[in-house]
Amino acid sequence: MTSDSSNPETETDLVTLPDPPLLPGIQSPEDVKNLKSGELEGLAAEIRDTLIRSLANTGGHLGPNLGVVELSIALHRVFNTPEDKFVFDVAHQGYVHKMLTGRADKIGTIRQYQGLNGFLLRTESEHDAYGAGHAGTALSAALGMAAARDQKGENSHVVAVAGDAAFTCGPTLEALNNIAETTKRFIVVLNDNEWSIDKNVGAIAKYFNALQTHSAYSTVRDKASDFVEKVAGESVRKFAHKIERSAKNLLFPNVLFEKFGLRYFGPIDGHNLELLTQTFEYLKKQDEPVILHIITEKGRGYKPALEKPGKFHGLGPYNVLDGATQTGAPTFSEIFGRSITDFAKNDQKMVAVTAAMPGGTKLDIFKEELPERYYDVGIAEEHAALFASGLATQGMRPFLAIYSTFMQRAFDMIVHDIALQNLPVRLCMDRGGLSGDDGPTHHGLFDIGYLRHVPGLIHMQAKDEDEFVDMLWTMANYDDGPTAIRYPRGAGTGAKPKTEPKLLEMGKAELVQSGSDVCLIGLGSLFEMAEATATELSKDGLSVGLINPRFIKPLDAELIVSEAKKAKVVCTYEDHVLANGFGASIIELLHDRGVHVPVERIGWPDEFVEHGKPEILRENHGLTVANALSKIRTHLPSVAASA
């Protein structure tokens, strides 16, 4: 960008960019320390410029990173990584940290195959002290680092940076309960912007908001602005206590955090670089656990991100001028939100529950049209599952929408509370399968494995959007126990749902065609790959059976066994790891029924899959028609020879 305010495409709304640019000279945190204080605002503007332009091409977590530019600079001005440790909760706001630790020239590769990861990654840099991708991890991990430091007699600093949304998360509160008992030197930064992915909810969020909006807050901010002029000796100590007392008296006689044994400082302006730097210089000298409450603006410096912070939390490529993104066929998430909202209009027992992700799961549609039956519990997946269980005991029909990768956190509740009590909770697992650019922390590649052994739970996946709506309708009308559905990120085949959905018979697969040479079983989003394989095999003159299983559990045992008995080889397809996956369940079924036919499987390997475009990753890991044909033909010697 330039500083030409007449061009909206190149306007930062903050300060003029430095000339010559400073960012190319930042090869390590030491270079940040060597800058003059007057150059820091220019560096901040340059970082924002780079983020806005680069992420327009790659997509990514723009809003969160625009909000922590000054914080990241101040941290690196005061502390010394990798000796000192920064632990960012979720770590989606770590782009600026990457740029300040020698990776600025690679920021254009972020979330691209073999490029920078969209989260912090210990194997990517020695400055990335802890890898993450889920909320609520920072305080506990950082406290473990501090305890290890104390055990080793070292003198380094550990700083945990957590957004206000993370304080709705159980592990964060569990860590708070343990900090004062564990260490005497620990710094928590509460980055308060009122947002996680969507607007924060709940009592704690309201408490933080009240701290910001109380009439006394302006006084605190005014006092904080004087801090820069009072940075030496006794004045620093007195000022710190003044801030503390002012903040303490905003709402309660005792600040929440002091009950946990942390000395509270703030709230202060999280975009005032000089104030942040001087505050960290003071806090690093404290011999007690402290928490610094900073107020930041998600999306700062880019008007579209300020106007739509939910959209710009994480998004695909966009137009720099206006922030517009491409639209296409309705996604599974959008179809989900629209469908259950329409169903609920004719069913007063239907309710929707999510864990801080109304936008991602598209339950914002339900929220808008049926707000009285919509519940967002914050980043608290365990509570969400228990809450849905309670609803179900009273005759309600809860749909619990959580990403597959986040549903892992509620596993015990699924087993102990939902399944054991046979409660009709509907588990709706968005991003079931590869999540592409987000990488291993967000791939939904494990839910079949962690659900298929749970007694009494019905688990399904649709081959296309039309069948998906039928499955949701079937779940809405099933009250005899728990059900689960997994569905992929983005759009599917484009199959338009019928005007009136139909009820599916539980556990009944669809036999697309019968065959006597090969039996192909394509689950969900990989059914198209099975279809394409069938087409190629048919060209060889083979008789190919093709099954759309629909149900992961219970399997349509009679149909699958019947088709497998006729075949020389069976091949399964799944957007899931092969270990304990769908194909494994087919092997078990055939073994138990005494059907001795070879089974080849197409799916993800027993490893954490890297980030990148799905087509690249599928090619790399053998989720292709070509690989399926190669595996199958090894069991058909005459065909293999001719091929």
NURO-900002 format. One record per residue: residue in one letter; z, x, y of N, C-alpha, C, O in turn. Coordinates in steps of 0.05 Angstrom, whole numbers, plus 5000, padded with zeros to 4 digits. Layout:
residues N
AZXYZXYZXYZXY/...
//
This chain:
residues 643
M500050164976500050005000500050175025500750415024/T499250065047499550185073501550025088502549815079/S502250115112504149965128502849765147504149645164/D500249725144498749545162499649255157498849135137/S501249155175502448885171500348665175500948435169/S497948735184495848535186494548465160493148265157/N495048635140493848585114496048495094497648655086/P496048235087498248145069498248275042500348275029/E495948385034495848505007497448775007498348864986/T497748895031498949155032501549165048502249375058/E502848935050505248925066507748935049508048765031/T509449125055511949145040514148975053516248915041/D513848905079515848765094518448925098520448815105/L518349185093520749355096520249575116520849545140/V519249805107518850025126516150155120514950095100/T515350325139512850465136513050665113515050805109/L510850695098510850885076510651165086509351215107/P511851355073511751635082509051755080507451695062/D508351925099505852075099506452365106507152425128/P506052555087505052515060507052375042509452365048/P506152265019507952125001510052304989509552544985/L512352194983514552344971514652324941515552514928/L513752104929514152064901512952274883514152344863/P510552374889509452584872511252834869511052984850/G512952874889514653104888517253054873518853244870/I517652814863520152754848519652794819518652624805/Q520253034809519953104781522553094766522553114741/S524753074780527453064767529352944787528752934811/P531752864778533752764797534552974818535352904840/E534253224812534953434832533153414856534053464879/D530653324852528853294875529753064893529353064917/V530952854881532052634897534352734914534552664938/K536052904903538353014918537353194941538753214961/N535153324938534153514958532853374982532253505002/L532253114979531052975002533052955025535452935020/K532052945049533752895072534452595072532952425063/S536852525083537652245083535652075097535351835090/G534352175118532452015132529851965117528251795125/E529452105095527052055078527451845057525551755044/L529951765052530451585029529251305032528351195013/E529351195056528150935060525150935054524050755043/G523851155063521051185057520551205027518551095017/L522251355013521951374984522251094971520751024953/A524150944981524550674970522150494974521250354955/A520950514997518550355003516250444985514650284975/E516050704981513850814964514250734935512250674922/I516650724926517150634898516350344895515150264876/R517150174915516349894913513349864914512149704898/D512050014931509050004932507850074905506049934895/T508850284893507850364867508350154845506550104829/L510750044845511349834825509549594828508449494808/I509249504852507649254857504749304848503549134835/R503649534855500849584849500449644819498549544806/S502249804807501949874779502349644761500749594742/L504349484766504949264748502949034751502848864733/A501449034773499348834775497248874753495948684745/N496949114743495049184722496249154694494849074675/T498849214691500049224665501848984659502348924635/G502848854680505048664676507648814672507649054669/G509848664672512448784668514548644684514148424694/H516948764685519248644698519248734727520748914735/L517648604743517348684771519848614788521048784801/G520648354787522848264804525348424801526548514821/P526348464776528848614773528748894784530648994794/N526449024781526249304790525949324820527049514832/L524649134833524549134862527349104873527949194896/G529148974858531848924868533749164865535949154877/V533049364849534949584844533849854854534750064845/V531949844872530850094882532950274896533350504889/E534350154915536350304930538650384911539750614913/L539450204894541650274875540850514858542550694854/S538450514847537550734830537451004845538351204835/I536450994870536451234886539251334891539751574888/A541051154899543751234905545151354881546651554883/L544751234857545951344833545151634828546751804821/H542551684832541551954826542252144849542152384844/R542852044873543752224894546552324888547252554895/V548252154876551052214873551752334846553352524844/F550452234825551252324798549052514787546952544798/N549752634764547952834752547352764723548852834705/T545052634719544152584692542652834682541352964699/P542652894657543652734635546652774629547752644611/E547952964644550853004638552452744644553952654627/D551952634667553052364673551252154660548852204657/K552451934652550951734637550651474652552651364662/F548251374654547751104665546950924642545250984626/V548350704640547750504620546950244634548650104645/F544450174632543349934645543449704626542249714604/D544749484633544749254615541949144613540649104634/V541049084589538348994583536349224586534649264569/A536549374608534849604614532049534622530349704623/H531549274628528949204638528649284667526449284678/Q530949354680530849444708530949744710531849854730/G530049884689530150174688527650314697527450554695/Y525650164708523150284716523650494738522450714738/V525350424758525850604780527250854770526651074778/H529150824752530451044739528451224726528651474727/K526551114712524451274699522851434720522251664716/M522251304743520651434763522151674776520951864785/L524851654777526451854789527252074769528552274777/T526452044744527052244724524552364711524452414687/G522552404728520152554719517952384707516152504695/R518152124709516051964696514451784716513151594707/A514651854741513251694761510251684757508851484761/D509151914748506251924744505351764720502951734716/K507151674703506451524679507151224682506751074663/I508051144706508850864709506550664704507050434697/G504150754709501850584704501350534674499650374667/T502750684657502450644628504550464616504650414592/I506350364633508650224622507849974606506149814615/R509049944583508649724564505849734551505049544538/Q504449954556501849984543502150164519504050314517/Y500350134500500550284475500650584481498950694495/Q502650714470503251004473503951074501504051314508/G504550874518505450924545508550894546509850884526/L509550884571512450844574513350574563511850374565/N515650574551516850334541517850164565518650274585/G517749904562518649724583521649714586522649584605/F523149844568526049864570526750154568525050324563/L529350214571530150494567530050564538530550394520/L529450814532529050904504530151184502529251364516/R532051224484533351484482531351694473531651934481/T529351624458527351814449525351884470523752064467/E525351724492523351774513524251984533522552134544/S526851994539527752184559530752244554532252064546/E531552484560534352554558536052414579538452394577/H534752304599536152154620536651864613538151734626/D535451774591535951504581538251514562537851574538/A540651474572543051504555543351304533544551354512/Y542151064538542550854518540150664519539250584540/G539050604496536750414494537750134492539850084479/A536349944503537249664502534849484507532649584513/G535349234504533349034509534548754509533248554517/H537048744500538548494500540848514519541848724525/A541748284529543848274550546648314538547048264514/G548448404555551248424547552048674532554248694521/T550248874532550849114516551949344532553249524521/A551649334559552149574575555049654575555749894571/L556849464580559649544584560849654558562349854559/S560249534536561349624510560349904503561850084496/A557649944506556450204499557550414518558250634510/A557550354544558550554564561450624559562250854562/L563050424551565850474545566150664521567950834521/G564450624501564450804478563751094487564951284477/M561851124506561251384516563551514531564151744528/A564951344547567251444562569451534543570751734547/A569851374522571951454502571251714488572951884484/A568651744482567751994469568152234488569052444480/R567552184514567952394534570852474535571552714536/D572652274535575452334536576452484511578052674513/Q575352404488576152544463575352834464576753014453/K573052894476571953164477573053324501572453564503/G574653194518575753334540573753404562574153604576/E571553254564569553304584570153164610572053014611/N568553224631569153124657566852964669566752924694/S565052874653562652734663563452444671565552344665/H561552314684561952034693560151854676557951924667/V561151614672559651404658559551164676561551064685/V557051064682556650844700555150624684552950664674/A556350394683555050164670554049974692555549894710/V551449914691550249734711549549474697547849464679/A550749254706550348994693549948784714551348774734/G547948614709547448394727549548174724551048174704/D549747994744551747784742551347614718553247494707/A548847584709548347414685549647534660550347384642/A549847794659551047924636554047844633555147874611/F555247754654558047684653558447404642560647304640/T556247264635556447014620556247074590556346894573/C555947324583555347404555557947504542559447654553/G558447404518560947464504561547764502563847834508/P559747934493560448214491561448344517563148524516/T560348254539561248364565564148294570565748474578/L564948044564567747974568569548114548571848174554/E568548154524570148304504570548584513572748694509/A568548704525568848984535570748994558572449174560/L570548804577572448794599575348794589577148914601/N575748644568578448624557579548884547581948914543/N577749084542578549324529578449574546579349784538/I577249554570576749794586579249934594579650174589/A581149794606583549914617585250044595586750224600/E585049934570586550044548585250294536586450444520/T582750344544581150554531580850814548580951034537/T580450774574579851014590580850974619581450754627/K581151194633582051194661579751234680580151194704/R577451324671575251384689572751244679571551314659/F572051034694569850864685568950704710570550594724/I566250694713565150554736563250334727561450384711/V563750094736562049864730560749784756562049744776/V558049744756556649634779555849354772554249314753/L556849164786556048884783553748834802554148794826/N551348824792548948774808548448474810547448354791/D549248364832549448074835546947964850546748004874/N545147834836542847714850542447414842540447294850/E544347304828544447024820542346944799542046714793/W540947144788538847094769539147264744540047494746/S538447164721537847324698534847304695533347414711/I533847164675531047094674530646844691528646814706/D532546664689532546424706535146414722536846594719/K535446214738537846184755540346184738540446034718/N542346334746544746354730546346094731546245944751/V547846034710549345784708552145854699552746064689/G553945654702556645674691558645754712558045814735/A561145744703563445794721563446074733564046104757/I562746274717562846554728560646584749561146714769/A558246474744556146494763556946354789556446454811/K558346124787559245984811561346154826561446154850/Y562946294811565046464823563746684839564546734862/F561746824828560447034842558946924867559047044888/N557746694864556346574886558246504909557646544932/A560646404901562646344921563546584937564146574961/L563746814923564447064936562347124958563047224979/Q559847074952557747134971557746944994557247025017/T558246684989557746485009560246405025560046245044/H562646495016565146425030564946525059563746735065/S566246385077566146455106567246735111566346865130/A569046825094570147095098568247315091568647545098/Y566047245076564247445066562847605088562547845087/S562147455110560847595132562647805144561648015153/T565147755144567047955154567048205136567048435146/V567048155110566948375091564448545096564548795096/R562148405099559648555103559748715129558748935130/D560948595150561148735176562848985173562249205183/K565048965158566749195154565349405137565649645142/A563749305117562349495101560349655117559849895111/S559149535137557149675153558349905169557050095176/D560949885174562350105188563150335170563950545179/F562750295143563750495124562350765128563650975125/V559850755135558351005137559551185159559451425157/E560751065179561951215201564751315194566051455210/K565751225171568551285164568751405136570051295119/V567351615132567051715104568851955098568652065076/A570552025115572252265110575152185106576252025121/G576352315086579152305082580552035082579751855068/E582552015099584351775099582751525106583451305096/S580751545123579351305131577951175108577750935106/V576951345089575651235065577551075049576950855040/R579951185045581951045029582750785042582850575029/K583250785068584050545082581850335081582350095076/F579350425085577150235085576850105057576449865055/A577050265036576750165009578849945004578149734992/H581249985013583349775009582849535026583549315018/K581649575050581049345067578949165053579148925053/I576849295042574849145028576048995005575548765000/E577849134991579149014967580648774975580448554963/R582348794996583948565004582248335014582848105008/S580148395029578448175038577148035015577047785015/A576148184996574848054973576847894957576247674947/K579248004954581347874938582047594949582547414934/N582047574975582947334987580747114991581346905002/L578347174982576246984985576746724970576446504980/L577746754945578046514928580846504916582146294919/F581746704903584146694887586146914896585247114908/P588746874891590647084898590047354885590547564896/N588947334861588247584847585347564837584447364826/V583847774843581047784834580847784804582547904790/L578847654794578447634765578547904751579947924730/F577248104762577048354748579748504747580248664729/E581448464767584048594767585748504744587448644734/K585248254735586648164711585948314686587448324667/F583548444687582648604665583348904669582649074653/G584648964692585549234697583449404711583649654710/L581449284723579449434739579949394768580349164777/R579849614784580149594813577449494824575349614818/Y577549284840575049154850574449254878576149264895/F571849324882570849394909568349224915566649194898/G568249124939565948964947566648694956568948634961/P564648514959561748574955560548724978561348695001/I558648904972557249054992554249014989553248914969/D552749085010549849055010548549264991548749504995/G547349164970546049334950543449454959542149594943/H542649404984540149524994540649715017538849815029/N543249765022543949955043544450225029546550275018/L542450395031542450645016544750835024546150945007/E545250855050547351035059550050935050551851085042/L550450665052552950555044553450585014555650655005/L551350534998551550564969552250854962554050894945/T550951044975551451324968554251404974555651524958/Q555251324998557951405005560051254988562151374982/T559451014980561250864962561451004935563651034925/F559251074924559251214898560751484900562151564881/E560351624922561851874926564851824926566351994915/Y565651604937568551534937569451454909571551544899/L567851284896568751174870568851384848570451364830/K567151594850567151794829569651964829570252114810/K571151944851573652094853576051934843578352044842/Q575651684836577851514828578651574798576951614781/D581251574794582251624767583251364754585451354743/E581651154757582250894745579650744742577750804756/P579450554724576950404720576450234746578250104756/V573950244755573250094779570749924775569049984757/I570449714791568049554790567049524819568649444836/L564549584823563349554849561449314849559549314833/H561949124866560348884867558348914889559048924913/I555748924882553648954902551848704902551448574881/I550948634925549148404928546348494932545748644951/T544548424914541748504916539948264916540748034910/E537448314922535448104924533248154903531748344905/K533147984883531148014862528347974874527747764886/G526548174870523848154881523648254909521548204922/R525648394919525648494947523148654954522348834939/G521948574977519548724986516948614978514848724986/Y516948394962514348274954514647974955516147854938/K513347854974513747564980513447384955515047214951/P511247414939511047244916513347264897514147064885/A514547504894516847534875519347414887521047314872/L519547414913521847284926521746984924523746854920/E519246884926518946594925519146484897520046254893/K518446644877518546554849519946764831518646894815/P522546804835523847014820523846974790523847164775/G523846724781523646674752521046774741521046904720/K518846704754516246794744516047094744514947214726/F517047224765516647514768518847674755519047924758/H520647544740522547694724520947874704521448114702/G519147754690517447894672514847734669514947494663/L512547864673510047724672507847914665508148154664/G505447794660503147954654501748044679502948014701/P499348154677497948244701497648014722497547784715/Y497648094747497447894769495848004792495148244793/N495147834810493647904834495548004855497447854863/V495148244865497048364885497248184910499348164922/L495048074918494947924943496847684943498347654962/D496747524922498347284922500147244898501647054895/G500047434879501747424856500747234834502147174815/A498347134838497246934819496647074792495847304791/T497146924770496647014743494546844731494046614739/Q493246944710491246784696492446564680494646604668/T491146344678492046124661489946084640487546124644/G490845994617489045944594489945704579491045514590/A489345704553490145484536493245454536494545654539/P494245214532497145184531498445354510497345374488/T500645484517502045654497503745474479504245244484/F504645594457506445454439508945374454510045154449/S509945544472512345484487511845234504513545054505/E509645224518509044994535508744734518509644524526/I507444754495507144524478509844434467510344194465/F511544624461514244564452515744404474516844184468/G515844514498517244384520516244104526517743914530/R513544074526512343814532512943614510513543384515/S512743704485512943534462515743424459516143174457/I517743594459520443494455521443324479523143144475/T520443384502521043214525519942934521521342734526/D517542914512516342654507517742504484518242264486/F518442654463519942524441522642414451523442194444/A523942574468526642504477526642254495528742114497/K524442204507524341964525524641704509525341494520/N524041724483524341494466526641524446526841364427/D528241724450530541774431532841874447532942114455/Q534741704453537041774470538941974457540642084471/K538642024431540342214418539342504420540742694415/M536842534428535742804430536742954455536742844477/V537643204451538543374473537343644469536543724447/A537143794490535944064490537944264499539344224519/V538144494485540044704491538544964492536945024475/T539145124513538045394513540145594524542245504534/A539545844521541446064529540146224552539146444547/A540146104576539246234600536246274601535246444616/M534646124585531846164585530245904587528545854570/P530745734607529145494609526245544614524445404605/G525645754630522845824636521445944612519145854605/G522646134599521346264576520846074553518746094540/T522745894548522445704526520945454535520245284518/K520445434561519245194573520944944571519944724573/L523544984567525344754569525744674598527144474604/D524544824617524644734645523244464648523844314667/I521344404630520044134630522143924624522243714637/F523643974603525743784595527843764617528743544624/K528643984629530643994650529743824674531343674686/E527243834681526143694703526043394699526643234717/E525343314675524943024669527342884656527642644659/L529043034643531342914630533843094634535043194615/P534543144659536643334665539343264653540943444647/E539943004649542542924638542842994609545042994599/R540643074595540843144567539943434562539243504540/Y540043594583539243874582541744044587543243994605/Y542044254570544344434572543344724572542044814553/D544044874593543645164593546445284593547945244612/V547045434572549745544569550045834579552145954576/G547945944591548046224599547346404576546646314555/I547546664581546746854560549046864540550647044540/A549046664522551246634504550246494479550846264473/E548646644463547346514440549346414419548846214407/E551446564415553446474396554746204404554946024388/H555446194429556545944440554445724438555145494431/A551945784444549845584443549645454415549445214413/A549745624395549645514367552045344360551845144347/L554345434369556845284364556845024379557644814369/F555945034404555744804421553844594409554444354408/A551544684399549644504385550844384360550344154354/S552544544347553944444323555744204330555744004317/G557244244352558944034361557443784368558243554362/L555243814382553543584389552643434363552643194362/A551843594343550843474318552943314303552343114291/T555443414305557543264291558042984302559142804289/Q557142944327557542684340555042514340554742324356/G553142584323550742414320548542474339546442334339/M548742684355546542764373544542924357545043024335/R542142954368539943104355539243344373537343334388/P540743564370540343794387537943964378537644034355/F536244044398534144244394535144494409535444494433/L535644704393536644954404534345154406533445254386/A533445204431531145384435531945654444532945684466/I531545854427532346134433530146314420529146254398/Y529446524433527546714422528546814395530946834390/S526646864377527346964350529147214352531047234337/T528447394369529947644371532747604382534547764376/F533247384397535847324407537447154388539947154389/M536047004371537446834352539047004332540946904320/Q538247254329539747434312542747444319544447474302/R543347414345546047434354547747194345550247214345/A546546984337548046744329548046704298548546494288/F547446924284547046894255549546784241549346604224/D551946874248554346774235554646474240555546334222/M554046384264554346104270552345934254552945714246/I549946044250547945904234548945864205548645654194/V550246074194551246064167553745894166553945694151/H555745974181558445864178558845594191560345424180/D557445534213557945284227555745084223556344844220/I553245174223551044984221550444914191550544684183/A549745124176548945084148551144994130550844804114/L553445124132555745054114556544764117557444634098/Q556344674142557144394147554744204145554943964150/N552344314139549944164136549343994161548743754159/L549544114184549143974209546243974217544944184215/P545243754227542343734234541743854261540843724280/V542244114263541444264287538644374283537944474262/R536944344304534144434302533944704316534144724340/L533544914300533245184311530345234318528645244300/C529745274343526945314352526645594362527545664384/M525245764346525146054351522546134363520546184349/D522546144389520246234404519846534399521646674391/R517346624403516646914398517246994370518047214365/G516846804351517046874323514647034314512446924311/G514947294310512747474305512647694325514647744339/L510447834327510148064345510247964374509147764382/S511748124391511948064419510448274436510948294460/G508748414423506848594437508048794456509448974447/D507448764482508148964502511149004505512049214514/D512748804497515648834501516949024480519049134486/G515649064458516549264439518749184420519248944417/P519949374407521649314384524149154390525249014372/T525149164415527549004421526848704422528648544421/H524348634425523548354429521648244407521148004406/H520748414389519148314367520848124350523048194342/G519747884344521247694327520347724298519247544287/L520947954287519948024260521948004238521448104216/F524347884243526447894223527547624216529247604198/D526647404229528047154225527647034198529346894188/I525347084185524946984157527047114139528346974123/G527447374143529347524126532147424130533747414111/Y532947364155535747294159536246994156538546904158/L534146834151534546544147533846454119534946254110/R532046584105531046464080533146454058532746304038/H535246604060537346594039539646404046541546384031/V539446274070541646094078541345824064539245694068/P543245744048542945494032542545254050543845214071/G540745084042540344824054538744824080538144604091/L537945054089536445064115533445054110532345204094/I532044874123529144844121527845004143528644984167/H525945174136524645354155521645324152520545324130/M520245304175517445244175515945404196517145494216/Q513345424193511545534213508845414211507745384189/A507745334234505145184235502745384237503045604248/K500545294226498145454228496745434255495245614263/D497245204269496045164295497744974312499844874303/E496844924336498344754355498644464346500744344350/D496644354334496744084324498844054303500543864304/E498844234283500844224262503644284273505644184263/F503744444294506344514307507744264317510144224314/V506144094331507343844341508243654319510343524320/D506643654297507543494273510243594263511943434255/M510543854262513043974253515343904271517543834262/L514943914297517043844316517843554313520243484314/W515843384309516343094304517943054278519742884277/T517243204258518643184233521543274236523343144225/M521943484250524743584256526343374271528643324266/A525043254291526343054308527342814292529342684299/N526042764269526642524253528142594227528442434210/Y529042844225530442934201533342984208534043154224/D535142824196538042844202539642924177542142904178/D538343024157539843084132540743374130541943444109/G540343534151541243804150539843974170538143864186/P540344234171539144404191536144474186535344494163/T534644494207531844574205531344804225532744834245/A529244954219528545174237525445194238524145134218/I524445274261521545314264521145564280522445614300/R519245724271518545964285515645934296513945814282/Y515146024320512546004331511946244349513846354361/P509446324352508746574365508746554395508646344407/R508746794407508346814435505446744442503646824427/G505046604464502346554473501146314459502546144448/A498546294461497046074450496146134421496246364412/G495245924407494245954380491245924378489746044393/T490445744360487545704356486345524377483945504380/G488045384392487145194412486844914400485644734414/A487744874376487544604363489144404380491544424382/K487844204390489144014407490843814391489843704372/P493343784398495043594383494043314383492743224403/K494543174362493742884360495242724380497442804390/T494242484386495642304404498242224393500242204407/E498242164367500742084353501342294331499742314312/P503542434333504242624312504942484286505642254286/K504742634264505342514238507742664226508242894231/L509142514209511342634194510242794170508442694156/L511343034166510543194144512543164121514943124126/E511643184097513443174074514843444072513443654070/M517443444073518943694072518343864047518443764025/G517644114052517044294030514244264018513744373997/K512544114030509844074019507744244034507444214058/A506444414019504344584031501644434032501344214021/E499744554045497044444047495144624030494944864036/L493944504011491844643995489244604009488044394008/V488344814022485744804037483444804018481544654021/Q483544983998481544993977482745123953484445303955/S481845043929482745153904480845373895478445353901/G481845563880480045783870481145903844483445863837/S479446043830480146143804480246453803481046563783/D479346583824479346873825481546993842483047173834/V481846883866483746993886485246753898484146543903/C487846793902489446593916490646723942492146913941/L489846613965490746713991492746514003492246274003/I495046614013497046444025497646554052499046764055/G496646424073496846514100498846354116498446124121/L501046484124503246344138502746354168502246564180/G502946114180503046084209500746224224498346164218/S501346394243499346514260497446694245495346764256/L498046774221496246944205494546784186493046894169/F494746514187493046354170490046404176488446404158/E489446454201486646514209485646764195483346774187/M487346954192486647204178486047154149484247264137/A487646974137487246904109484546754106483046794087/E483946574126481346434126479046624127477046604112/A479246824145477147014148476747184122474547254115/T478947244109478847394084477447224063475847334048/A478146974062476846794043473846784047472346774027/T473046774072470146764078468747014067466547004055/E469947254071468747504062468647514031466647604020/L470747434018470847433989468847243977467747293956/S468447023990466546823980463746943981462046863964/K463147123999460547254000460047423976457747483968/D462347513963462047663938461747493913461547583891/G461547223918461247043896463846973882463746863860/L466047023895468646973883469546683890468846573910/S471146583872472446323876475146363888476946483875/V475546283913477946353929479546103935478545913947/G482046113927483945913935485245983961485746213967/L485845783978487045824004489245624009488745384008/I491645724015493945544019495145594047495645824055/N495645374060497245384085500045294076500445054072/P501945474074504545404062506245224079507845074068/R505945234105507545064123510545134122511745184142/F511645124098514445164095515145434083514145504062/I516845584097517945834087520045774066520445914046/K521545564073523645464055524045174060524445094083/P523945004039523345074012520345114008518744994021/L519645293990516845333983515845103966517344963952/D513245053969511944853951511444993925509145083919/A513445013908513345183884511145093865509745253854/E510944833861509044733841506144803849504644893832/L505544763875502744823884502245123882500145203871/I504045283892503645573892503445693864501745853859/V505145603846505145693819502545613805501245773791/S501745363810499245263798496845423806495145493789/E496545483832494345643842494445933833492446053826/A496846043833497246323825496546373796495446583788/K497146173779496546203750493546233745492746363726/K491946113761489046123757487746383768485546453761/A489246523785488046743800488547013786490347053771/K486847203793487147483784488847643803489947843795/V489147543828490847673848491547473869490047293876/V494047503879494947343901495347523926496247753923/C494747423949495247573974496547393994495647174000/T498847494005500247344026499947474053499447714055/Y500247314074499947404102502247294118502947064117/E503547474134505747384151506047564175505647814173/D506847454197507447594222510447654222511947544238/H511247824203514047884198514148134181512148214169/V516448264181516648504163516448414134517248194127/L515248584118514948524090517548524075517948374056/A519448694083522048704070523548444073524148364096/N524048304051525548054051524047834067525347654077/G521447854068519847664083518647444066519547394044/F516547314077515347094063514047184037514347054016/G512547404038511247504014513147573992512647533968/A515547674000517647743980518547483966519147493942/S518647263981519547013968517446913948518146783928/I514846973953512746893934513047063909512746953887/I513547323912513947493888516247393871516047383847/E518447323885520847223871520146963856520946933832/L518746783869518046533857516446573832516946453811/L514346733834512546773811513946923788513546853765/H515647113795517147243775518947053760519147053735/D520346883775522246693763520746483745521946383726/R518246433752516746233736515046373714513546233700/G515346633711513946773690510946803695509446823676/V510146803720507346833727506847133733507747223754/H505447273716505147563719502447623731500647723718/V502247563757499747623772500447813794502547783807/P498748013800499348203821499348053848497747883854/V501248133865501448013892501248233913502848423914/E499248213930498848393952499948253977499748013980/R501048413996502248294020501148424045500948664047/I500548254064499848344091502048264110502748034113/G503248464123505448424142506348684154505048884150/W508548684168509448914182511149094164512548994146/P511049354169512449544151515549544156516449414175/D516949674139519849694141520649904162521850114155/E520049844186520650024209520549864234519549634235/F521649974256521449844282518749894294517950124299/V517349684299514549704308514549764338516049644354/E512849944346512650034374511449814392510849594382/H511249864418510049674436507049724439506149944434/G505649524447502749544451501449274447502649084439/K498849264453497349024449497348944420497049124403/P497648684413497748604385495448704368495748784345/E493048694380490648774364490749074357489849144335/I491849234375492149524369494249564347493749714328/L496549434350498649464330497949364303498549484283/R496449134302495649024277493749224263493849264238/E491949334278490049534266491649774256491049874234/N493549874271495050104263496650064238497050254222/H497649824234499449764212498249604190499649494172/G495649574190494249444168494349144167493949034145/L494949014189494848724189492048634197491548534219/T490148694179487348644184486048524160486948544137/V483748394165482148284143481148514125481148494100/A480348734138479348964123481449074103480749134080/N483849094112485949194094486548994072487049074049/A486548734078486948534058484748544037485348534013/L482248574045480048594026480348844008479848833984/S481149064021481449314005483549273984483149353961/K485849153991488049113972487148923950487748983926/I485848713957485148503937483048623918483148573894/R481148773928478948863911479749073891478349113871/T482049203895483049383875483749243849483949373828/H484148983850484848823827482348683815482548523796/L480048733828477548613819475548833816473848863833/P475648983794474049233791471049193796469849353809/S469948983785467048943788466348903817464248993827/V468048753831467448703860467948953876466349013894/A470049103869470649353884468249543881467549683900/A467149553857464949743853462449663870461149833882/S461849403870459549323886460049343916458149383931/A462649313924463249333952463149623962463649673986/
//
